[in-house]
Amino acid sequence: MSISADDIKAVYEDLRDRQAHPRGHFDKAGRWYSHYPELVGHVRWPSRHYPYSQMSAARSKKFVRALAETHGCKTVAQLRSLAHSA
């Protein structure tokens, strides 16, 4: 049994609507890096001109789906604990 499309959509909407924030960190220059860089796809590396490129990718439905599949999430609670920052 895998996580449902509705559960993926719920977590995606939390991230999209800024009800939750993706896991990651800022460096001293204000660039944001995802906790899961291998899952944000072929997104440009954060730079001073595009400091939130990975953050935007980590708020996508494609990212949430990849996170669920990679970690074998069975429940929405598991997916939320992986996707959301503490």
C-alpha positions in Angstrom: 0.0 0.0 0.0 1.4 3.4 -1.0 0.3 6.9 -0.2 -2.7 8.2 -2.1 -2.7 11.0 -4.6 -5.0 13.0 -2.2 -2.4 12.7 0.5 0.3 14.0 -1.8 -2.0 16.8 -2.9 -2.6 17.8 0.8 1.1 18.0 1.6 1.7 19.9 -1.6 -1.0 22.4 -0.8 0.5 22.9 2.7 3.8 23.8 1.1 2.3 25.9 -1.7 0.1 27.9 0.6 3.0 28.5 3.1 1.2 26.6 5.9 4.4 24.6 6.2 7.9 25.1 5.0 10.2 22.6 3.2 13.2 21.1 5.0 16.4 23.0 4.2 18.7 25.7 5.4 20.0 29.2 4.5 23.7 30.0 4.1 25.3 33.2 5.2 24.6 34.8 1.8 20.8 34.1 2.1 20.7 31.2 -0.4 18.3 28.4 0.5 19.4 24.8 0.1 17.0 21.8 0.2 17.5 19.0 2.7 16.9 16.7 -0.3 18.9 18.2 -3.2 18.7 14.9 -5.2 14.9 15.3 -5.4 14.6 18.9 -6.6 15.5 17.8 -10.1 17.5 19.8 -12.5 17.0 23.1 -10.9 19.7 25.8 -11.0 21.9 25.8 -8.0 21.1 28.7 -5.6 22.9 31.9 -6.3 22.8 35.5 -5.2 20.4 36.3 -8.1 18.2 33.2 -7.6 18.5 32.4 -3.9 15.2 30.4 -3.7 15.5 28.2 -6.7 15.6 25.0 -4.7 12.9 26.3 -2.3 10.5 26.8 -5.3 11.2 23.3 -6.5 10.7 21.8 -3.0 7.2 23.3 -2.9 6.1 21.5 -6.1 3.8 18.5 -6.4 6.5 16.7 -8.4 8.9 17.0 -5.4 6.3 15.8 -2.9 5.6 12.8 -5.1 9.3 12.0 -5.5 9.8 12.3 -1.7 6.9 9.9 -1.0 8.2 7.3 -3.5 11.9 7.6 -2.5 11.1 7.1 1.2 8.3 4.7 0.8 5.8 6.7 2.8 2.6 4.8 3.8 0.8 7.6 5.6 0.3 11.4 5.2 1.9 11.8 8.7 5.1 10.2 7.5 5.2 12.3 4.4 4.5 15.5 6.3 7.3 14.7 8.8 9.8 14.3 5.8 8.5 17.3 3.8 8.0 19.9 6.5 10.7 21.6 8.6 10.5 21.2 12.3 
